[in-house]
Amino acid sequence: MSSDRISPSDPGPRLIGMQPKKLWFGTAGSVAAWIILGCTDIVIVWRACMHQEDYGVPPVHPGVAALIFAISLLLLAITIGAGVLSYRNWRWLSQQRKVLNREAVPRGEFMALVGMIVSVTLGFGMFWFALTPLFIELCWRAK
């Protein structure tokens, strides 16, 4: 009794040619960039604002805001790269070409689809986070 159906736990012939590093970077790359951005922001803002008091202290050097903006853009580029890689992985693994029509049951397709969703979601958050140092003074934002 032979069956042509592939079970969800079977990697399938297309997953064999896929490198696991690509799947994992596409899935976890944007999450790691988000965590690094948050930790970097905490450390830089804490270091820049710890000497300030409520009155009479000059504002933070403008280079600090530019540094946070540059780091945010760099990590946003990593997030966009992870999203593009996830999309390519999904196109490689999926037989269905339309994203909305696919269920992504096999593990590789699921990881690629989750990587795309997480990259888009965190990418928008990182974009808005990168804009805040340009409009709001860092120490006021930290309060």
C-alpha positions in Angstrom: 0.0 0.0 0.0 1.9 3.0 -1.3 0.9 6.6 -0.8 2.1 9.6 -2.8 1.2 12.0 0.0 4.0 13.5 2.1 3.5 13.8 5.8 4.1 17.2 7.5 7.0 15.7 9.4 8.7 14.6 6.2 11.2 17.3 5.0 10.4 16.7 1.4 12.8 16.8 -1.6 13.0 20.6 -1.7 14.1 21.0 1.9 17.1 18.8 1.3 18.7 21.4 -0.9 18.0 24.2 1.6 20.7 25.2 4.1 19.4 25.2 7.7 21.4 28.4 8.4 19.3 30.3 5.8 16.1 29.1 7.4 17.2 30.1 10.9 18.6 33.4 9.9 15.4 34.3 8.0 13.3 33.3 11.0 15.5 34.6 13.9 17.6 37.4 12.3 15.0 40.1 12.7 14.3 39.0 16.3 18.0 39.2 17.1 18.3 42.6 15.5 15.3 43.9 17.5 16.8 42.6 20.8 20.2 44.1 19.9 18.5 47.5 19.1 16.6 47.6 22.4 19.7 46.7 24.5 21.9 49.2 22.6 19.3 51.9 23.0 19.1 51.2 26.8 22.9 51.3 27.2 23.5 54.4 25.1 20.6 56.5 26.5 21.5 55.4 30.1 25.1 56.4 29.5 24.2 59.7 27.8 21.6 60.7 30.3 22.9 59.4 33.6 24.8 62.7 34.3 21.8 64.9 33.6 19.6 66.3 36.4 16.3 68.0 36.1 17.6 71.5 35.8 20.6 73.3 34.5 22.4 70.6 32.6 23.1 71.1 28.9 21.4 68.7 26.5 23.0 65.5 25.2 25.5 65.8 22.4 23.7 65.6 19.0 26.1 62.9 17.9 24.4 60.5 20.4 21.1 60.8 18.6 22.9 60.3 15.2 24.6 57.2 16.6 21.3 55.7 17.7 19.8 56.6 14.3 22.7 55.0 12.4 22.6 51.8 14.6 18.8 51.6 14.0 19.2 51.9 10.3 21.9 49.2 10.2 19.8 46.8 12.2 16.8 47.7 10.1 18.8 46.7 7.0 19.6 43.3 8.7 15.8 42.9 9.4 15.0 43.7 5.7 17.7 41.2 4.6 16.2 38.5 6.9 12.8 39.2 5.4 14.0 39.0 1.9 15.9 35.8 2.6 12.7 34.3 4.2 10.7 35.2 1.1 13.3 33.5 -1.1 13.3 30.5 1.2 9.6 30.3 1.0 9.6 30.6 -2.8 12.1 27.8 -3.0 10.2 25.5 -0.7 6.6 26.2 -1.6 4.8 24.7 -4.6 2.1 27.4 -4.2 3.2 30.8 -5.5 0.6 33.0 -3.7 1.3 33.7 0.0 -2.3 34.0 1.0 -3.2 30.6 -0.5 -0.6 28.6 1.3 -0.9 26.8 4.6 2.8 26.3 5.2 2.4 22.9 6.9 6.0 21.5 6.4 8.6 22.8 8.8 10.7 24.6 6.3 7.8 26.5 4.7 6.5 27.4 8.2 9.8 28.8 9.3 10.1 30.8 6.1 6.5 32.2 6.4 7.0 33.1 10.1 10.3 34.8 9.1 8.5 36.9 6.6 5.7 37.9 9.0 8.2 38.7 11.9 10.5 40.7 9.7 7.7 42.8 8.4 6.3 43.4 11.8 9.5 44.2 13.6 10.8 46.1 10.5 8.0 48.6 10.9 8.6 48.9 14.6 12.3 49.5 14.0 11.6 52.1 11.3 9.4 54.1 13.8 12.0 53.6 16.5 14.7 55.0 14.3 12.8 58.2 13.7 12.3 59.1 17.4 15.8 60.4 18.0 15.4 62.9 15.2 12.3 64.5 16.8 12.4 63.9 20.5 15.4 64.6 22.8 16.9 61.4 24.1 16.7 62.1 27.8 13.1 63.3 27.6 12.2 60.1 25.8 13.9 58.1 28.5 11.9 59.6 31.3 
